[in-house]
Amino acid sequence: MADESLLSDDLLRQLMATGHVDILVGLPTLNNAATVVDVVRSAQRGIAKYFPRARALIFNADSGSDDGTPALVRDATTDDTGTVSASRPLRTTNRITTPYHGLPGKGSAMRMIFAVADLLSADAVVTLDPNVTSVTPDWIPALAGPVRDGHADLVAPRYPRTAADGPLVTQLVRPLVRAAYGWTLSEPLMGEFGCSRAFATHCLELPALGSGGSDGVDLWMAAEALAKGFRPGQAALGPRLLGPSQRRLALPDVFQQVMDAVCACLELHDSYWLPRGAAAPVPCFGTLNGAAEPGARPDVTAMAGAFARDVAALHPVLETILTEQTLAGVTAAAATPAPLVYDDDLWAHTVFEFLLAYHRAVMTREHVTQTLLPLYLGRTAAFLMQHAKSDPATVDAAFESLCLAFERAKPSAAALWKKT
Amino acid sequence: MTAGDPLWFKDAVIYQLHVKTFFDSDGDGVGDFRGLTSKLDYLEALGVNTLWLLPTFPSPFRDDGYDIADYYSIHPMYGTMEDFQAFLAAAHERRLRVVTELVLNHTSDKHPWFMEARSARDNPRRDWYVWSDTDDKYRGVRIIFLDTETSNWAWDPVSKQYYWHRFFSHQPDLNYDNPAVREEMWQVMKFWAELGVDGFRIDAVPYLVEREGTTCEGMPETHEVIKFLRARLDQCFPGRMLLAEANQVPELVRPYFGDGDEFHMAFHFPLMTRMFMAIRLEDRGPLTDIIRRTPTLPENCQWAVFLRNHDELTLEMVTPEEREFMYDEYARDPVARLNLGIRRRLAPLLDGDRRRVELMNGLLMSLPGSPIVYYGDEIGMGDNVYLGDRNGVRTPMQWSGGWNGGFSTADPERLAFAMISNPVYGYQAVNVLAQERSGHTLLNWMRRLIRVRQSTRVFSRGSLMLLDPPNQRVLAYVRAFEKEQVLVVNNLSGTVQAVELDLSPLAGAIPVEMFGQSLFPRIGTQPYLLTLGPHAFYWFRLRRL
């Protein structure tokens, strides 16, 4: 249940005035002045257009922005909601902006959003990333609709992806979560999502939501939903474009956060995922429209170089983590940079063997995940080289092929996990 | 009766009734003026001070009397002119003013004027109506009765021309470009004013004059007609009142008040629709929006506000989304829908929920304007949507649980409209006699409500200041007139609500609840916390002692 110590008296007064809501749109912010106004407007328009009868609240939990983000959220208006002829909500769309207490980071913000959803008995909660510039009003019904219609407790996003777009998701998290948890969830690192009040209330008990971090929190919620029997769904959204002002973490930090979350979730949920078989389909609501944005292409040569260099340097460490066969494959791949080949099965076994090492704590767990990073760079570079000129359908087929490789690798890994 | 305050209509609480279905004195199944006269004590006890009667002119009754065949008489089934004059005198004895209908826009096609006009193209009355060789003129003008009419022109096979009609095809529009028509309608008005009628409710005002290339609504020439009639009325009968039916948004109704030289009053249609919308949405937005959009009136003018009347609950002035919402919430059964509206009475619209009925009446009596109570709504009467057109909300008044609900001694089959007889709203369950026997019935509650409203002029004449508490489910405002102030707080939702009101400008005042005279804590500079039960409302007289 909601931890009411989260809520200041002033916030409580605002919630008292708001009362029960049908839809709560949560915005966890930190210095998003450059992009947040358009996100709020999209949310307003989405509510007006698709849920004109709904009691709605746009709730902004701010982590101490110093660029005026809360004021922008408070004052953002749409110029088409005041006329009689245009779509406008029949009910007042409430808006609350509040700072939150606790550790800074998305986890704490999400906890506050969920606490408010719980307290106001929100029927559906939609969380948007305030740094995304491609949010449209259509995202609101896409994420909230399946929840309101009783088809899902958690609606994760689906975006069109190019080969180079979001490799941490496509090369690692998606196939791993799919194979382990047994669900075809495309975007376990949910930048935005919809969920039911029951799920929001459940998440209040998650320790991860009291921590900082960003990407790890999203994964925690996705994994928790799958493991605890909440009905998953996916919403086909358009491309996901990030604003220019995002203070992004360096790849090693993001990688560390995500791997920590993945490993911790697998530890916590092993009674669920170990016996799971082939992945069940997660229903997707809507059709993916719009081409993926190619974005900046990574420097694959540098990635491949780092891979070759680090595999050689870390060979003694890799010997304690990987099986002989896998290590041989990795070593061979690193030694043959042109063309670099790191195939799906080898990568799947690599990842699972790292997970086992993490589980067995053969060394400090942080060290395990750090050691995986250069291999991830190598695998990603190999994939990007292979698909530099592939059309979207070929890329999608390659993503699917990788997922199947992970599913094939899972049983042996699961058997070893159980023995440990 | 007509002497005294010329602004009497500002303090009016109006009771709208249909003579036809109010009380039948002679057992022919149709209400009449003698019957109505015998019920004036009831109306006086209710606390209303003005009666508005639906048309009682001779008529073929193809539009329930709004199709007039003779403007200088009353239909024999309602009695004689002597009966009418006796009623008028008895009403005035009780200080009840009487407002009658006057349909200026059109007549029945059975009116002798039209019969003459159509008889030959060169008939002197020909130009009293609007004729055309084709049905192309005024193309694009909207059709009002969408469910029954396909054109605003109808072919006259006698004179072989089309005639213009904005309503039913059997109601040809009069031609107000003809000065003889204006003069004749003044003579009609004068006739009834001389008998002592206190005011006229003018039907279908915007449509008097047509002009090519326009909507044919609210033409400048229409305002000239109104000014002409108003000037004559003021000159000959000072203190008489004109009430406009112009089913439009308040910005467009405002011109009908002119500079205080056209109508004294006009209905505020959107306010009515928004009240129903707000209580179902449990959100004050629709109401505060329309209140803010309502223009200020000349000092000698007043809005007429109402919850229900003899017509459908109009949904003409809402967005498509709002209309769909209203249909879903109030007329799920398509039979209840008529034209762009809903043909239902107050109680069934509100699912018979006493709390919501009380709240809606509380809003009606506390918002700016002179309130109108539609007959039978004070006891929570039901309707019969299967009677066709709008007749389902014009069924006989339910006076008792006996024969024909005490309305008539005629055989039930002979009644003008069948009684409501279902177990929930039927006359056996809902009637005046039963409700007079207990202090807590809707009827007695309505009597108290009207009495409290009439205990001050703050509601009838006062200004309104909307408050803006964070809780959108609560609608709060301060009415003020001279030295009096009343704080009104309404919970639009069906659940208990807490609300903090910024009453700091009223600091020092002591709120006294007006129904029970209970004292509340003195207002300070801090937010004033109130809790309200489901659909509860409070009226606080603010005292400074």
Boltz contact constraints between the chains, C-beta under 6 A:
constraints:
  - contact:
      token1: [A, 16]
      token2: [B, 498]
      max_distance: 6.0
  - contact:
      token1: [A, 17]
      token2: [B, 470]
      max_distance: 6.0
  - contact:
      token1: [A, 17]
      token2: [B, 471]
      max_distance: 6.0
  - contact:
      token1: [A, 52]
      token2: [B, 321]
      max_distance: 6.0
  - contact:
      token1: [A, 53]
      token2: [B, 325]
      max_distance: 6.0
  - contact:
      token1: [A, 84]
      token2: [B, 319]
      max_distance: 6.0
  - contact:
      token1: [A, 90]
      token2: [B, 281]
      max_distance: 6.0
  - contact:
      token1: [A, 90]
      token2: [B, 325]
      max_distance: 6.0
  - contact:
      token1: [A, 91]
      token2: [B, 281]
      max_distance: 6.0
  - contact:
      token1: [A, 91]
      token2: [B, 283]
      max_distance: 6.0
  - contact:
      token1: [A, 92]
      token2: [B, 283]
      max_distance: 6.0
  - contact:
      token1: [A, 92]
      token2: [B, 285]
      max_distance: 6.0
  - contact:
      token1: [A, 92]
      token2: [B, 472]
      max_distance: 6.0
